[in-house]
Amino acid sequence: MANRLIIILVLITGNIVYSQQNDCKVLKPEISGSYTGGCKNGMAQGKGVAQGTDHYEGLFDKGMPSGKGTYKWADGTYYEGHWEDGVRDGSGKMVYKDSTVTGFWKNDKYVGEKLIPPYEIMHTMSVSRSNILKTPGGLPGVRIRLLQAGSDNRNISDFTLSYSSGEEYRTGAVYGIEKVQFPLYVRVRYSSWNQFHTVQFTVIFEFTINEPGLWDVSITT
């Protein structure tokens, strides 16, 4: 009798777990037919398997493939690699019937065998700290600010700005380049006094921006 009760409880528990997993939503329509795996707040979370017209096995986050996983399309083509919010993003390989492509994807688009960073700092001299940030909105270009001790550096001379494309402008303490083409190479050079105005030195900051957009650059000495 006790054994029969245990078996019944196991079957009931199994049915409950199966039901919970079926109720767990996968938000990518092509794989939303059935799901087994981790679940959180009614959404696929963690490791799981989803099946629809296509098939996915791997990591999920808030109902979408996110992290490492393998996605197989109905025609047999499959991608094995990293995902972000339901699209290929990061390193992976795409396997077709007659060929294989390996490399990096960004927002579901193949970007090449090597990942190109948004920007690269090529060379610096007498720079204690630098910061390069992409700013949402605005016209493409670069805005450069020279700092010392947390404030605009007013103790500079012989400032030169070299760049591969665009037009130079200045607004207050900001040196800018507009109407640019990317990748954009920039070289900043100037002379600066230290905080106590006792020593003068040459500052060089050389960088390349590869990703289009509006970029804010700060150079601290």
ZALUMKOL-804965 format. One record per residue: residue number from 1; residue in one letter; y, z negated, x negated of N, C-alpha, C in turn. Coordinates in nm, 3 decimals. Layout:
ZALUMKOL-804965
   n res      ny      nz      nx     cay     caz     cax      cy      cz      cx
 NUM   A       Y       Z       X       Y       Z       X       Y       Z       X
...
END
This chain:
ZALUMKOL-804965
   n res      ny      nz      nx     cay     caz     cax      cy      cz      cx
   1   M  -0.121   0.000  -0.084   0.000   0.000   0.000   0.126   0.000  -0.087
   2   A   0.124  -0.086  -0.190   0.239  -0.095  -0.281   0.262   0.036  -0.354
   3   N   0.150   0.100  -0.395   0.162   0.228  -0.467   0.222   0.335  -0.377
   4   R   0.178   0.333  -0.248   0.231   0.431  -0.153   0.381   0.412  -0.133
   5   L   0.427   0.286  -0.128   0.570   0.259  -0.113   0.648   0.309  -0.232
   6   I   0.593   0.289  -0.352   0.661   0.335  -0.475   0.675   0.486  -0.474
   7   I   0.565   0.556  -0.434   0.570   0.703  -0.431   0.674   0.752  -0.331
   8   I   0.678   0.686  -0.212   0.776   0.725  -0.110   0.919   0.704  -0.160
   9   L   0.943   0.590  -0.229   1.076   0.562  -0.282   1.117   0.663  -0.388
  10   V   1.021   0.701  -0.473   1.050   0.801  -0.577   1.087   0.933  -0.513
  11   L   1.010   0.974  -0.409   1.039   1.100  -0.341   1.176   1.098  -0.274
  12   I   1.207   0.985  -0.207   1.337   0.972  -0.142   1.449   0.977  -0.244
  13   T   1.433   0.902  -0.355   1.535   0.901  -0.461   1.555   1.039  -0.519
  14   G   1.444   1.109  -0.540   1.452   1.245  -0.593   1.528   1.337  -0.501
  15   N   1.501   1.323  -0.369   1.572   1.407  -0.272   1.721   1.376  -0.269
  16   I   1.755   1.246  -0.283   1.896   1.207  -0.284   1.967   1.267  -0.405
  17   V   1.904   1.257  -0.525   1.964   1.311  -0.648   1.982   1.461  -0.636
  18   Y   1.877   1.529  -0.583   1.884   1.674  -0.567   1.998   1.712  -0.472
  19   S   2.011   1.635  -0.364   2.116   1.662  -0.267   2.254   1.642  -0.328
  20   Q   2.269   1.535  -0.406   2.396   1.508  -0.471   2.432   1.621  -0.566
  21   Q   2.334   1.672  -0.639   2.361   1.778  -0.735   2.397   1.908  -0.663
  22   N   2.329   1.934  -0.549   2.363   2.054  -0.473   2.504   2.044  -0.415
  23   D   2.546   1.923  -0.380   2.681   1.901  -0.326   2.787   1.902  -0.434
  24   C   2.746   1.896  -0.559   2.841   1.894  -0.671   2.897   2.035  -0.690
  25   K   3.027   2.050  -0.684   3.088   2.183  -0.681   3.102   2.245  -0.820
  26   V   3.073   2.374  -0.825   3.105   2.460  -0.939   3.213   2.555  -0.892
  27   L   3.327   2.557  -0.958   3.444   2.631  -0.908   3.450   2.777  -0.951
  28   K   3.363   2.817  -1.040   3.361   2.958  -1.079   3.269   3.032  -0.981
  29   P   3.323   3.121  -0.896   3.247   3.180  -0.785   3.116   3.247  -0.827
  30   E   3.113   3.313  -0.941   2.996   3.389  -0.983   2.874   3.301  -1.012
  31   I   2.893   3.171  -1.032   2.781   3.082  -1.064   2.776   2.963  -0.967
  32   S   2.833   2.978  -0.850   2.847   2.864  -0.759   2.736   2.853  -0.655
  33   G   2.627   2.929  -0.670   2.520   2.925  -0.571   2.443   2.795  -0.571
  34   S   2.394   2.752  -0.688   2.321   2.626  -0.699   2.355   2.561  -0.832
  35   Y   2.339   2.429  -0.837   2.375   2.355  -0.958   2.287   2.233  -0.975
  36   T   2.245   2.209  -1.098   2.179   2.083  -1.134   2.242   2.033  -1.263
  37   G   2.269   1.904  -1.269   2.329   1.848  -1.390   2.426   1.736  -1.360
  38   G   2.512   1.708  -1.456   2.606   1.599  -1.442   2.710   1.625  -1.334
  39   C   2.756   1.517  -1.273   2.851   1.530  -1.164   2.950   1.414  -1.168
  40   K   3.077   1.443  -1.138   3.178   1.338  -1.132   3.282   1.376  -1.027
  41   N   3.303   1.286  -0.933   3.401   1.309  -0.825   3.374   1.439  -0.751
  42   G   3.246   1.471  -0.731   3.209   1.590  -0.657   3.219   1.720  -0.734
  43   M   3.247   1.713  -0.863   3.261   1.832  -0.947   3.159   1.829  -1.061
  44   A   3.111   1.949  -1.099   3.021   1.959  -1.214   3.089   1.904  -1.338
  45   Q   3.021   1.814  -1.408   3.080   1.747  -1.523   2.970   1.718  -1.625
  46   G   2.997   1.748  -1.752   2.896   1.726  -1.855   2.799   1.843  -1.861
  47   K   2.676   1.814  -1.901   2.577   1.921  -1.918   2.516   1.958  -1.785
  48   G   2.501   2.090  -1.760   2.443   2.133  -1.635   2.402   2.280  -1.637
  49   V   2.337   2.321  -1.528   2.292   2.460  -1.511   2.341   2.508  -1.375
  50   A   2.409   2.622  -1.374   2.462   2.678  -1.250   2.412   2.821  -1.233
  51   Q   2.376   2.855  -1.108   2.319   2.987  -1.080   2.387   3.048  -0.959
  52   G   2.428   3.172  -0.973   2.481   3.251  -0.863   2.440   3.395  -0.890
  53   T   2.532   3.489  -0.877   2.502   3.624  -0.923   2.487   3.625  -1.074
  54   D   2.555   3.533  -1.143   2.541   3.512  -1.287   2.479   3.374  -1.312
  55   H   2.449   3.344  -1.437   2.383   3.219  -1.473   2.455   3.155  -1.591
  56   Y   2.475   3.023  -1.584   2.540   2.950  -1.694   2.465   2.820  -1.721
  57   E   2.444   2.792  -1.848   2.384   2.665  -1.889   2.466   2.610  -2.006
  58   G   2.520   2.491  -1.987   2.603   2.432  -2.091   2.689   2.320  -2.036
  59   L   2.806   2.303  -2.096   2.895   2.193  -2.060   2.997   2.235  -1.954
  60   F   3.028   2.139  -1.866   3.126   2.159  -1.760   3.236   2.054  -1.770
  61   D   3.353   2.088  -1.719   3.461   1.991  -1.704   3.535   2.023  -1.574
  62   K   3.532   1.928  -1.481   3.599   1.943  -1.351   3.557   2.071  -1.279
  63   G   3.427   2.100  -1.283   3.372   2.211  -1.208   3.374   2.346  -1.277
  64   M   3.428   2.351  -1.397   3.438   2.477  -1.469   3.363   2.470  -1.603
  65   P   3.303   2.582  -1.648   3.246   2.585  -1.782   3.353   2.552  -1.886
  66   S   3.331   2.445  -1.961   3.426   2.403  -2.064   3.346   2.335  -2.175
  67   G   3.360   2.386  -2.297   3.278   2.338  -2.408   3.177   2.445  -2.445
  68   K   3.070   2.405  -2.509   2.970   2.501  -2.554   2.872   2.534  -2.443
  69   G   2.842   2.663  -2.426   2.748   2.703  -2.323   2.710   2.849  -2.335
  70   T   2.606   2.886  -2.259   2.557   3.025  -2.257   2.572   3.080  -2.116
  71   Y   2.640   3.193  -2.105   2.666   3.258  -1.976   2.597   3.393  -1.976
  72   K   2.514   3.416  -1.873   2.441   3.543  -1.864   2.483   3.618  -1.738
  73   W   2.531   3.740  -1.755   2.571   3.825  -1.643   2.448   3.889  -1.579
  74   A   2.466   3.944  -1.460   2.356   4.001  -1.383   2.291   4.119  -1.456
  75   D   2.366   4.190  -1.540   2.311   4.307  -1.610   2.238   4.270  -1.739
  76   G   2.228   4.139  -1.769   2.156   4.096  -1.889   2.245   4.066  -2.007
  77   T   2.369   4.110  -2.002   2.465   4.076  -2.108   2.489   3.925  -2.108
  78   Y   2.499   3.865  -2.228   2.527   3.721  -2.229   2.621   3.684  -2.344
  79   Y   2.690   3.572  -2.322   2.782   3.516  -2.421   2.737   3.375  -2.453
  80   E   2.728   3.346  -2.581   2.690   3.212  -2.627   2.802   3.160  -2.717
  81   G   2.868   3.055  -2.671   2.980   3.002  -2.750   3.064   2.904  -2.670
  82   H   3.191   2.898  -2.704   3.280   2.799  -2.645   3.357   2.856  -2.524
  83   W   3.381   2.765  -2.428   3.451   2.798  -2.304   3.566   2.701  -2.283
  84   E   3.666   2.746  -2.209   3.778   2.660  -2.172   3.822   2.697  -2.031
  85   D   3.806   2.604  -1.937   3.848   2.625  -1.799   3.791   2.754  -1.740
  86   G   3.662   2.780  -1.767   3.592   2.890  -1.703   3.601   3.025  -1.771
  87   V   3.667   3.032  -1.887   3.676   3.159  -1.960   3.637   3.138  -2.106
  88   R   3.597   3.247  -2.171   3.561   3.241  -2.313   3.685   3.206  -2.396
  89   D   3.671   3.105  -2.477   3.785   3.060  -2.557   3.731   2.982  -2.678
  90   G   3.743   3.042  -2.796   3.690   2.981  -2.918   3.588   3.071  -2.983
  91   S   3.504   3.015  -3.069   3.406   3.095  -3.141   3.283   3.121  -3.053
  92   G   3.219   3.236  -3.075   3.099   3.268  -3.000   3.046   3.406  -3.034
  93   K   2.943   3.446  -2.960   2.889   3.581  -2.978   2.858   3.641  -2.842
  94   M   2.887   3.769  -2.829   2.864   3.845  -2.708   2.749   3.942  -2.736
  95   V   2.640   3.930  -2.660   2.521   4.011  -2.685   2.505   4.115  -2.574
  96   Y   2.516   4.242  -2.613   2.495   4.354  -2.520   2.355   4.411  -2.542
  97   K   2.317   4.510  -2.463   2.183   4.568  -2.476   2.160   4.632  -2.612
  98   D   2.265   4.692  -2.669   2.247   4.764  -2.794   2.336   4.716  -2.908
  99   S   2.408   4.603  -2.888   2.496   4.555  -2.994   2.531   4.408  -2.973
 100   T   2.582   4.345  -3.080   2.626   4.206  -3.074   2.763   4.194  -3.139
 101   V   2.854   4.126  -3.073   2.988   4.103  -3.125   3.007   3.954  -3.149
 102   T   3.042   3.916  -3.271   3.067   3.775  -3.303   3.212   3.758  -3.347
 103   G   3.265   3.639  -3.324   3.403   3.612  -3.366   3.468   3.510  -3.276
 104   F   3.593   3.538  -3.239   3.673   3.441  -3.163   3.732   3.507  -3.038
 105   W   3.737   3.428  -2.932   3.797   3.471  -2.805   3.914   3.379  -2.772
 106   K   4.015   3.435  -2.707   4.130   3.358  -2.661   4.161   3.400  -2.519
 107   N   4.151   3.303  -2.427   4.179   3.330  -2.285   4.098   3.450  -2.235
 108   D   3.969   3.452  -2.270   3.870   3.552  -2.227   3.885   3.687  -2.296
 109   K   3.970   3.697  -2.397   3.987   3.823  -2.470   3.943   3.806  -2.614
 110   Y   3.871   3.905  -2.665   3.825   3.902  -2.804   3.942   3.925  -2.898
 111   V   3.959   3.836  -2.997   4.073   3.847  -3.088   4.034   3.884  -3.230
 112   G   3.903   3.887  -3.259   3.860   3.932  -3.391   3.757   3.841  -3.456
 113   E   3.711   3.886  -3.573   3.609   3.809  -3.644   3.664   3.680  -3.701
 114   K   3.794   3.679  -3.731   3.858   3.559  -3.783   3.967   3.513  -3.686
 115   L   3.981   3.383  -3.677   4.084   3.328  -3.589   4.219   3.329  -3.661
 116   I   4.316   3.398  -3.602   4.449   3.405  -3.661   4.531   3.287  -3.609
 117   P   4.581   3.200  -3.697   4.659   3.084  -3.650   4.792   3.128  -3.592
 118   P   4.850   3.049  -3.501   4.980   3.085  -3.441   5.089   3.101  -3.545
 119   Y   5.083   3.019  -3.653   5.181   3.030  -3.761   5.117   2.984  -3.892
 120   E   5.177   3.026  -4.002   5.130   2.985  -4.135   5.249   2.949  -4.222
 121   I   5.241   2.837  -4.290   5.343   2.799  -4.388   5.296   2.851  -4.524
 122   M   5.376   2.940  -4.582   5.334   3.009  -4.704   5.371   2.932  -4.831
 123   H   5.494   2.876  -4.831   5.542   2.812  -4.954   5.657   2.718  -4.920
 124   T   5.661   2.602  -4.985   5.772   2.509  -4.967   5.817   2.452  -5.100
 125   M   5.942   2.411  -5.103   5.997   2.343  -5.221   6.099   2.240  -5.173
 126   S   6.086   2.116  -5.219   6.178   2.006  -5.186   6.185   1.979  -5.036
 127   V   6.073   2.000  -4.966   6.065   1.973  -4.822   5.975   1.851  -4.802
 128   S   6.029   1.745  -4.742   5.949   1.625  -4.720   5.868   1.632  -4.591
 129   R   5.920   1.706  -4.492   5.850   1.719  -4.364   5.898   1.843  -4.293
 130   S   5.808   1.906  -4.219   5.845   2.024  -4.140   5.771   2.020  -4.007
 131   N   5.826   2.091  -3.910   5.766   2.096  -3.777   5.790   2.234  -3.717
 132   I   5.684   2.297  -3.667   5.695   2.429  -3.603   5.630   2.418  -3.466
 133   L   5.709   2.436  -3.360   5.660   2.421  -3.224   5.700   2.541  -3.138
 134   K   5.606   2.585  -3.055   5.636   2.692  -2.960   5.698   2.631  -2.836
 135   T   5.813   2.688  -2.793   5.887   2.635  -2.678   5.864   2.724  -2.556
 136   P   5.820   2.667  -2.443   5.798   2.748  -2.322   5.926   2.815  -2.276
 137   G   5.912   2.939  -2.230   6.027   3.012  -2.178   6.118   3.061  -2.288
 138   G   6.225   3.125  -2.251   6.321   3.176  -2.348   6.279   3.308  -2.409
 139   L   6.375   3.375  -2.470   6.348   3.503  -2.534   6.277   3.482  -2.667
 140   P   6.188   3.573  -2.706   6.115   3.558  -2.832   6.211   3.547  -2.950
 141   G   6.177   3.461  -3.043   6.260   3.443  -3.162   6.229   3.312  -3.231
 142   V   6.313   3.279  -3.328   6.297   3.156  -3.406   6.430   3.084  -3.414
 143   R   6.427   2.951  -3.392   6.546   2.867  -3.408   6.515   2.764  -3.516
 144   I   6.604   2.757  -3.616   6.578   2.673  -3.733   6.684   2.564  -3.743
 145   R   6.638   2.441  -3.765   6.729   2.328  -3.780   6.700   2.259  -3.912
 146   L   6.804   2.228  -3.988   6.791   2.161  -4.117   6.828   2.014  -4.100
 147   L   6.736   1.926  -4.139   6.754   1.783  -4.115   6.749   1.702  -4.245
 148   Q   6.811   1.586  -4.236   6.803   1.488  -4.345   6.822   1.350  -4.285
 149   A   6.726   1.262  -4.309   6.729   1.125  -4.255   6.742   1.124  -4.102
 150   G   6.677   1.222  -4.035   6.676   1.225  -3.889   6.795   1.290  -3.824
 151   S   6.892   1.337  -3.901   7.012   1.402  -3.846   7.031   1.539  -3.909
 152   D   7.121   1.618  -3.849   7.151   1.749  -3.907   7.203   1.733  -4.049
 153   N   7.152   1.813  -4.139   7.193   1.808  -4.279   7.325   1.884  -4.296
 154   R   7.432   1.811  -4.322   7.564   1.872  -4.340   7.596   1.897  -4.487
 155   N   7.505   1.856  -4.575   7.532   1.865  -4.719   7.459   1.983  -4.783
 156   I   7.476   2.102  -4.724   7.406   2.218  -4.777   7.507   2.326  -4.820
 157   S   7.458   2.415  -4.906   7.538   2.528  -4.952   7.444   2.640  -4.991
 158   D   7.499   2.759  -5.013   7.422   2.877  -5.056   7.303   2.906  -4.964
 159   F   7.325   2.895  -4.834   7.216   2.918  -4.739   7.187   3.067  -4.726
 160   T   7.059   3.104  -4.735   7.016   3.243  -4.712   6.893   3.242  -4.622
 161   L   6.888   3.342  -4.535   6.777   3.356  -4.441   6.725   3.499  -4.451
 162   S   6.598   3.513  -4.495   6.535   3.644  -4.506   6.425   3.655  -4.402
 163   Y   6.408   3.773  -4.341   6.312   3.788  -4.233   6.269   3.933  -4.223
 164   S   6.151   3.955  -4.163   6.091   4.089  -4.159   6.145   4.175  -4.045
 165   S   6.203   4.113  -3.941   6.261   4.190  -3.831   6.356   4.101  -3.753
 166   G   6.446   4.166  -3.673   6.535   4.091  -3.588   6.678   4.086  -3.635
 167   E   6.756   4.004  -3.566   6.897   3.987  -3.597   6.929   3.838  -3.609
 168   E   7.010   3.804  -3.707   7.043   3.663  -3.734   7.164   3.619  -3.652
 169   Y   7.162   3.491  -3.608   7.278   3.434  -3.539   7.284   3.285  -3.571
 170   R   7.396   3.224  -3.537   7.409   3.079  -3.556   7.482   3.018  -3.438
 171   T   7.429   2.906  -3.388   7.492   2.829  -3.281   7.496   2.683  -3.323
 172   G   7.614   2.635  -3.362   7.627   2.498  -3.410   7.543   2.476  -3.534
 173   A   7.450   2.381  -3.528   7.365   2.350  -3.643   7.236   2.430  -3.644
 174   V   7.220   2.522  -3.549   7.096   2.599  -3.538   7.115   2.739  -3.597
 175   Y   7.024   2.775  -3.687   7.019   2.911  -3.742   6.907   2.984  -3.668
 176   G   6.938   3.101  -3.613   6.838   3.168  -3.531   6.815   3.313  -3.570
 177   I   6.699   3.364  -3.525   6.665   3.506  -3.539   6.617   3.553  -3.403
 178   E   6.679   3.659  -3.350   6.642   3.713  -3.220   6.605   3.860  -3.233
 179   K   6.557   3.919  -3.123   6.515   4.060  -3.118   6.412   4.088  -3.228
 180   V   6.311   4.002  -3.235   6.212   4.008  -3.343   6.086   4.082  -3.299
 181   Q   6.005   4.118  -3.398   5.872   4.172  -3.377   5.773   4.081  -3.451
 182   F   5.661   4.055  -3.387   5.560   3.967  -3.446   5.443   4.049  -3.500
 183   P   5.383   4.003  -3.610   5.412   3.879  -3.685   5.548   3.886  -3.754
 184   L   5.611   3.769  -3.762   5.745   3.758  -3.818   5.741   3.672  -3.945
 185   Y   5.785   3.731  -4.056   5.794   3.658  -4.182   5.936   3.605  -4.199
 186   V   5.949   3.477  -4.239   6.081   3.415  -4.256   6.082   3.334  -4.386
 187   R   6.194   3.347  -4.458   6.214   3.267  -4.580   6.352   3.203  -4.574
 188   V   6.353   3.070  -4.579   6.478   2.992  -4.576   6.501   2.935  -4.716
 189   R   6.624   2.952  -4.765   6.658   2.898  -4.897   6.800   2.843  -4.893
 190   Y   6.821   2.724  -4.948   6.955   2.667  -4.956   6.956   2.554  -5.058
 191   S   7.077   2.513  -5.094   7.095   2.398  -5.183   7.138   2.279  -5.099
 192   S   7.089   2.161  -5.135   7.122   2.041  -5.058   7.145   1.923  -5.152
 193   W   7.237   1.835  -5.112   7.256   1.708  -5.181   7.161   1.605  -5.120
 194   N   7.126   1.505  -5.197   7.050   1.395  -5.141   7.141   1.308  -5.053
 195   Q   7.083   1.206  -4.990   7.160   1.122  -4.897   7.280   1.055  -4.962
 196   F   7.268   1.021  -5.092   7.375   0.950  -5.162   7.473   1.043  -5.233
 197   H   7.447   1.175  -5.216   7.533   1.277  -5.274   7.544   1.263  -5.427
 198   T   7.430   1.228  -5.488   7.427   1.212  -5.635   7.345   1.320  -5.703
 199   V   7.255   1.384  -5.629   7.166   1.487  -5.685   7.162   1.606  -5.592
 200   Q   7.174   1.726  -5.652   7.161   1.849  -5.573   7.032   1.920  -5.611
 201   F   6.967   1.980  -5.511   6.838   2.045  -5.536   6.824   2.168  -5.447
 202   T   6.731   2.256  -5.484   6.705   2.379  -5.408   6.591   2.357  -5.310
 203   V   6.612   2.404  -5.188   6.511   2.393  -5.082   6.462   2.534  -5.046
 204   I   6.330   2.549  -5.038   6.270   2.675  -4.996   6.164   2.646  -4.890
 205   F   6.168   2.721  -4.781   6.066   2.708  -4.676   6.031   2.849  -4.630
 206   E   5.906   2.888  -4.653   5.861   3.025  -4.629   5.744   3.020  -4.530
 207   F   5.753   3.095  -4.419   5.648   3.088  -4.318   5.636   3.220  -4.242
 208   T   5.526   3.234  -4.170   5.501   3.351  -4.086   5.461   3.305  -3.946
 209   I   5.523   3.364  -3.844   5.487   3.337  -3.704   5.403   3.454  -3.655
 210   N   5.278   3.429  -3.616   5.188   3.535  -3.572   5.185   3.554  -3.421
 211   E   5.210   3.448  -3.348   5.198   3.452  -3.202   5.335   3.469  -3.136
 212   P   5.352   3.570  -3.052   5.482   3.594  -2.989   5.529   3.475  -2.906
 213   G   5.660   3.455  -2.902   5.718   3.347  -2.825   5.847   3.298  -2.887
 214   L   5.901   3.190  -2.831   6.019   3.125  -2.885   5.974   3.003  -2.965
 215   W   6.011   2.998  -3.092   5.963   2.895  -3.183   6.079   2.813  -3.238
 216   D   6.063   2.681  -3.237   6.161   2.589  -3.295   6.104   2.533  -3.426
 217   V   6.183   2.548  -3.532   6.141   2.506  -3.666   6.239   2.404  -3.719
 218   S   6.188   2.291  -3.765   6.274   2.190  -3.829   6.228   2.169  -3.973
 219   I   6.323   2.158  -4.062   6.298   2.140  -4.205   6.371   2.013  -4.249
 220   T   6.295   1.915  -4.297   6.354   1.787  -4.337   6.341   1.770  -4.487
 221   T   6.454   1.732  -4.552   6.452   1.706  -4.697   6.477   1.558  -4.724
END
